[in-house]
Amino acid sequence: MSGQHGDDRSSANGAVGNGGRNGRHAATGPGDDGTDVRHDPHAAPDHDAVPRGLTAGAEPGAAPGAGDEGFGSGGFGGRFGGFGSGGGGGRRKRRGGGRGGEDLMVPEAEFTSYYGRPILHKPKWETLDIAGYLFLGGLAGSSSVLAAGATATGRPALARACKVGSLVAISGSVVALVHDLGRPDRFANMLRTVKPSSPMSVGSWILTAYGPAAGIAAVTSVTGWFPRIGKLATFAAAATGPAVAAYTAPLIADTAVPTWHAGHEELPFLFVSSGAMAAGGLGMIAAPVAQAGPARRAALIGGVAEVAITRFMERRMGLPGETLRQGKAGTLMRAAAALSLGGAVVGGIGGRWSRAAAVVGGLAAMAGSACTRFGIFEAGVASTQDPKYVVQPQRERLEKRAASSGSSSGDTQGRADEWAA
Amino acid sequence: MAFDLSALGSFLRSDDPPEAGGYPDPAPRVGFFTDTSVCIGCKACEVACKEWNAIPEDGLTFTGMSYDNSEHLGASTWRHVAFIEQQRPMGAPSSAAPAAGGSGGPVDLGMPAMPGGAGAPAAADDGSGDRTGLRWLMASDVCKHCTHAACLDVCPTGALFRTEFGTVVVQEDVCNGCGYCVSACPYGVIETRKDDGRAWKCTMCYDRLGAGQEPACAKACPTDSIQFGDLDELRVRAQARVEQLHEAGVPEARLYGADPNDGVGGDGAFFLLLDEPEVYGLPPDPVVTTRDLPVMWRNAALAAGALLIGLAVTFLGRKR
């Protein structure tokens, strides 16, 4: 047993490629013992002398057996290294060896990388500009819808507040967006082309349609000039506002940033919920209780939906989802959940009777929406800074594909199928 | 769904190289085949690239990462030579059995005097540890000039474009530095320069290609590790090289980015690697982010509709 164990390890070593994959099993397999290259004191001497790539490459056999996964990964290893079942067997048995006092000279790596360096570049976008824009855009777009409803149902104070709010928010958005450009003087180049493959191009045109409408709606509402044009602009802004609130989700999801892309299906719904809550908050703060009914309901529904969709998204994301729970992003997301739910309850329910509750709840709802946007932004940035968020999900994908096909030609076919889908 | 997502998908990819890159009469698609098995880490490619393209200095740092001092591809680093030092058995017979309960096995890390690991290197076949040695991997990384290029897809100004050679190039007089391409690239290649604001990356020496010359890096490479040519021909040559290496007893040799069915539709610049891609700092299974854009647009449309209807509903009921 021991001899064969040695055999297998040697084979696995020949199959250099196995390192990363086995390492990943170390982290995710059912038999995970929690050893991590970055935390194991034994790792220290290696770290000084050699890259992590080596660490795992030299010790593939040291990955825990991960029991039932042994077969699949063994076969997979064979595909690259030509040691097929030998590697798998070694892996399956190693665990006993590892426990039996065989000191882990090289710790189990959870993945390999180039000196632990990030694979992706950090987003070039400034947090204040772009996360701020995600918040302001959602606020503006949703406020315009509320404003149109308020205009149509005779709630002048709510309408005016939402129109002015959306103009301020969208103006701030444009300033932030232009400020974030490397060449702000070339902002007009955004309108050189129409590219459906670029959410930023589509967004530029959406803002071009929405901005003037929101502006005219606000100015006519405050001054009382040109009431008919004002009404037209109000409804034009309400028609384009939801696009402003929703397109920012593809804007950030259509990137290689692991956390943002992993949420690409849920983010649009999350962002419109968040926007509706923020607009509701604004309406509650600015309009008298008697007119703010729709704003309260928007904050209540939006707030609950925002928190629920966030949880749902986080669970579906897999590994990158953990960036939403850690560090600065984790703090922001926890604050967001508390503020959003608090704002929804205090403002959305308490605001029916108390102006003070409406203001406090409204502020909380707006702050909650902002925290959500900043939290998601920061989580995405964090996910580009650790290569594991790039490597591990891609490894899992490769393995799933290999397991379902079992051959390299099937692998290619699998990819082709994904494209066709 | 109300509209056909796959139709939208193929529309979004309609001007990629399989469709001639949008050119009525394109030149054959060209590319790089970087055979890392013969790279000697001389960095002539880095220097030639810098010289020819007049790229500014990218930091004179000592990284401690073997001989790597350029760290990563970026705005001012269009060729990057990676250095990976690996301890691995060199031809150690696989039957070498470790002493029962011994700490070494055939894996010798070559660390001087592992505490408590007495006799660890003795497990190597000749007892001296000479047969277990250092393996030095070197690889010259470059922009992949993807078939489905995310940077090009997301560029809102059209500054990034597909050339008649099937490569991807930034027009620096159009780029406004929005930075979308930086986050879209699944390889972490393109980047903006801080002082200049615009995005920069390898052009595959577009100016030289136009004059019938090969790119500066390929021209300078002394071992032909960097090979330039028609992509179809390079793929055939690369496949032959892999088979040659497999026969010579290098089973770990594999191609990276050569498969036209991979997540980016195949790379215009692809590689022969001797280990997993992530060891070289490359993503193992990159996918162009715009592949999922049809789903994103559909969900954004649904979400926008839900917002409109949802907020309209808040106005129903008694007026309060």
Interface residues (C-beta under 8 A of the other chain):
Chain A: S2 G3 H5 G6 D7 R9 S10 S11 N13 G14 A15 V16 G17 G19 G20 R21 P45 D46 A49 V50 P51 G53 L54 G57 A58 E59 G61 F80 G81 G82 G100 G101 E102 D103 M105 V106 F111 T112 S113 Y114 Y115 R117 P118 I119 L120 H121 P123 K124 W125 G141 S142 V145 L146 G149 A150 A152 T153 G154 D180 L181 G182 R183 P184 R186 F187 N189 M190 R192 T193 K195 P196 S197 S198 P199 M200 S201 S204 A238 P242 A243 A245 A246 Y247 A249 P250 A253 D254 T255 A256 V257 W260 H261 H264 E265 E266 P268 F269 F271 V272 G275 A276 A279 A290 G293 P294 A295 R297 A298 I301 G302 R352 T384 P387 V390 V391 Q394 R395 R397 L398 T412 Q413 R415 A416 E418 W419 A420 A421
Chain B: S6 L8 F11 L12 T63 M65 S66 D68 E71 H72 G74 A82 I84 E85 Q86 Q87 R88 P89 A92 S94 S95 A96 A97 P98 A100 G101 G102 S103 G104 G105 P106 V107 L109 M111 M114 G116 G117 A120 A150 D153 V154 C155 P156 T157 G158 A159 V174 C175 N176 G177 C178 G179 Y180 V182 S183 A184 C185 P186 Y187 G188 I190 E191 T192 R193 D196 G197 R198 A199 P251 E252 R254 D259 N261 D262 G263 L274 D275 E276 E278 V279 Y280 G281 L282 P283 P284 D285 P286 T289 T290 R291 D292 L293 V295 M296 W297 N299 A300 A301 L302 A303 A304 G305 A306 L307 L308 G310 L311 A312 V313 T314 F315 G317 K319 R320
